[in-house]
Amino acid sequence: MVLFVLFIILGIYFVTMRRQAASPHAAQLGRLASSCVQPAGIMAQCTCHLGPHPCRLCRSSIVPAVHSHNLGAAAAGVLGAAVYTAVVGMTLWSYLACFATEPGHVPRGWHPFQDAEAAEAELESWERLTWEQQQRRGQAWDGSAARAVVSRPRYCRKCQAWKPPRAHHDSVTGRCVLRMDHYCLWVLNCVGLLNYKHFLLFLVYALLGCAISAALLVRPCIDLFKQATPEVTTLIFTFLAFVFATAFTLALLGFVIMHARLCAVNKTTIEAYEKRPVKPWPFDRGMWNNFEEIFGRDRRYWALPMHTPSWQRSTLEEALATPPPPDGLLEAREDV
């Protein structure tokens, strides 16, 4: 699956690059030089207008304007090529970072209580409170008791171990993951506390790359369909690349919008689709604070799929530093 995704990304990139170089319309806009430096005997028919037999230099161009005598057009071409290549490179980096980064597993043997007896007693009390809350409320939980329930440490029956709030069991790896969002088949990894930022950046950069590819392939597709006898292979590859780029752009746009809304309220995909949502959500600290909780406070790293060691250490400590429930809460459960 990982190789398939890499193949799709690089395939769209190279087809887009090749067609930008071979488009007759783009060649006319580029106004390339009237002569070309090439080894003797290699495509000597080239006129440097990217005609039917372009030379190796012309065919390797991403944007024909790069070779223009017009300084402004050449600068724009170089800038466009650099931006497009950088977006594709950041897409690959973010994807591989999400694939290789551990999502943040709950340490084995973790629990927030003093000893095993206290943990067992707390488990029984919390299960009773949760059952009463479910019996007395409808589809939505509210009030201080509901917020305490969702903020409590829980016991995972599958792992036979305690887990902090917002941690969920990952059935693929067989372990509980801190702030688990979902298991993604496309990255072959669970998306959780430590790689959720990488996943978001992958979605954003992939969206930008596919949108740019689709835009750059519009003119080559039109030119090919206008030709009386277009080259079949070129037509098929160019049109398929355009279709894939457009389809991925629309699909990724939906994912980016969905996760942007989740980030704004500090929710995961699992929490957003709970059968009994908690109102108000206790982890919503405001849009800006929610953003910094995911991307960190150092602006230099916001666009990069990586975390500073200090952020990773403090985030793990905060996720695991779960105090036991307040003693007076169970005594007031009759008011729930």
N, C-alpha and C positions, 0 to 999 in steps of 0.2 A: 504493500500500500504506500509506503514512504517513497519507494522508487517510482511508483506510478504518479504520485503527486509531483515529484521533481521532474518527471518526464513531461507532464502537462505544462508546468510553468516554463521550463526551458524550451519546449516545443513552440509554444505561443510566442515566446520572446524571439527565437531565431527566425521563425516564419515572418514575424512582423519586421524584423531587421532586414531580412532578405527582400521582402516585397517593397519596402521603402526604397531600397537601392534600385530595384528593377522597374519601378513604376514610371512609364513614359511621362505622365503628367507631372510627377515630382521632378523628373529630370528637366522639364521645361521651366519649372519654377526655380530650380537650382541654378540654371545658367552655368554649367560646369565649364572648366577650362577647355580650350580648343585643342589641346594636345595632352597626351598622357604618357607618363614614364612607365614602360613595361619591357620585359625581356623580349629580345628579338624572337619572332616566330610564334609568340603566344597571342592569339586573338588580335592579329594585326589589323583587322577590319574595324576595330573600335574607334569611334569618333568622339568619345567622351561625352556623348549625350545619352548614354545608357540605351543604345539602340538594340537591335536584335542580337548583337554579339558584344556585350559589354566586357571590358577588361576586368582583371581580378581586383584592381583597386576600386573600380566603380561598383562592382558587385558587392564589395565588402562594406559599402557605405550604409550607415543607418539612416541618415538624412542627407539627401543629395546636396543640400545647401552648404554642407561642410566644405565642399570643394569649390564654392563660388568665389569669383574674384571680388564680389561685394563683401566688404569687411563686416558689415552689419548682418548680412544673411549668413555668412560663415560663422559668426559668433553665435547667432541664434541656433544654427544647426548643431554646433558643438554643445551648447547648453542643453538643447532638447535631447540630444543623444545621451549626455551625461546624466540628466535627470531620469530618463527612462531606464537606463542601465542601473542607476543607483536604486530606483524603486524595486526593480527585479532582484537586485542583490540583497536588499533589506528584507524582501519577501522570503528569500531562501534562508537568510540568517535567522529570521524570526521563526520560521517553520522548524528548522533544525534545533533551535534552542528550546522550543516547546516540546519537541520529540525527545531531546536528551536530558532535560531538566527534571529532577525528581519533584513531584507535585507538593510534597510535604506530608509525610506519613506521621501518624501518631506514634511516638516512641513506645516500644513494647514495655509493658508493665506500668504505664502511666496511670495515675489516679490522683485526684486533688484532696484525698482524705488522709487522716493521720495513720490509720491502720486498716486491716481487712475487715474487722468487725464494724467499724464506723462506716466503711463503704457499703457493706451489706445492709446495714440498717437504713442508710440514706437511700439505697436503691429501692427498698420496700416502700419507704415513705413517698418518694418521688413517683413511683408507679401508681400509688393510690391517689395522689394528687392529680396526676395526669388523667387517670380514669374518671375522676369526679369532674374535672374540667370538661372533658369530652361529653359527658352525660348531660351537663347543665347548659352547655353552649350550643349554638347552631353551627353554621358553616364558618363563622369568623370568631376568633378569640380576641378579647380585648381586656383591658384592665391590667393592674400590676401583677396579678397572679399569672395571667397568660404570658406576659413579658418575662416573668421569672421562669416559667416552664421552658420557653424557647432558649433562654440563656443558661440553662442548667447543664451540668455534665450528664452524659447519658451512658448507658451500658449497652455495648454491642453484643447481641446474642451470637452472632456469627464468629466474631473474634474472641468472644469470652473475655472481654476487657473493657475498661472505661474509655470514653472518648470525650474531648472538650465540646463545647457548643459549636455548631456549624460544621462539625466533622461528620462524614458519612462513610459507609462501608463501600469499598470498591470491589465488586465481585470478581473482576478480572485478575487483580493482583492479590486479592484475599486480605487486604489490609484497609484500615480506616484512613481517610485522607482529610487533612485540615482544609476547611473552607472548600470542600469539593463542589465543583460546578457540574461536570459530567465527564464521562469517558468518551474520548473522541477517537473514532476509528480512523480518521484521516491522518492523525498524528501518532497513532498507536501508543497513546499515553493518556493517563488520567489528567484532567485539567483541574488544578487545585490552587492552593495558596501561593506557591512559589513559581508557578509557570502560567498563571492566568494572564499576567501582563504580556507574556510572550505570545499567547494565543490571540489576545486582542490586537496586538501589533501585526501579527500574521494576517488577520482578517482585514485590517485597514490597508496594509501595503499590497496585499493580493487584490483588494478592490481597486486601488489606484492603478496597479499594473495592468489589470484586465481592462479597465476603462480606457487607459491610454492605448493599449493594443487595439481595442475595438475601434477607437477613433482613427488611429493611424492606418488601419486596414480598410477603411471605407473607400477611399479613393482608389487603391489598387484593385479592389473587387469591382468597382464600377468600370475601371479601365479594361479589366479582363473580360467582363461581360459585353463591352462595346466592341471588342475585337471580333472580326469575322471568323477567324480560325485560331482561337486561343489554345495555348498548350494545355492539354488536359490535366497533366499532373500538377502543373502550377496552379491551375484554376481550382482543382480539388483541395490542395493543401491550403491555399489562401482563403477560400471560402469556409473550409472547416475551422481554420484558426479564428476567423471572424465570428463564426457561430459560437464556438466554445468561449471566446473572450466575452461576447455579449451575454451569453447565458450565465457564466460565472459572475459577471458584473452585477446582474440583477439578483442572483442568489446571495452573493456576498453582501449586497446592499441591505437585504433583509436581515441578515445575521448581525451586521454592524449596528443597525438601528436597534435591534432587540437588546444586544449587549450594552449599548450606550444607555438605554433606559434602565437596565439592571444596575449598571455602575452608578447611575445618578442617585439611586436609593440604597446602594450597598447590598444588593441581593445576588444570590447565585441562581442558576437555572433551576436547580432542585428546590430552592426556597420559594422561587416565584410560582411554582406549580404545586405547592403544598395543597392538600385537600382542605385544610383548615388554616387559612392565612391569619397571621397575628397582626392586629391593628391597635396602636401604631407600631411600626417595625422598630424594634429596640436598637438595631445596629445602624440606623440611618443617622449620620452625623452632619448632614448637610452635603450638598453636591461637591463643593470644593474639597472638604475633608475626605469624602468618600473616594474622590479621584486620587488624592495623595496617599490614601491607604493602599491603593493598588499600584500606582506608578511611583510612589516615593516622593520625597520633598526636594530632591536634587534634580533641578530642571535639565541638567546636562544628560541625564539618563532616561528622560521621558520617552524619547523616540528610539531608544536602543533596547533590544531584547536581553537585558542583563540587569542585575541588581547590585548595589553596593553591599559589601560584607556587613556593614553596620545596619543597613535596612533589613537584610535577611535575618540577622541575629535578633534585632529588636522585634521584628514581626513574629518570629517563631516564639519568642518569650511571651509576647502578648497573647498569642493564640493559645498557648498552653497554660498561662497563668490564670486559671479559672478558680475563683474562691468557692468554697462550699456554699450551698444555699443558706439564706438567713434563717436563724432558729425560729423566729417569730412567724415565718410564713405559713408553716403547716398548722399553727394554732389558729390562724385566721382563715383557714380554707373553707369554713362553713359560710363565709361571706362571698365565696366565689359564685 
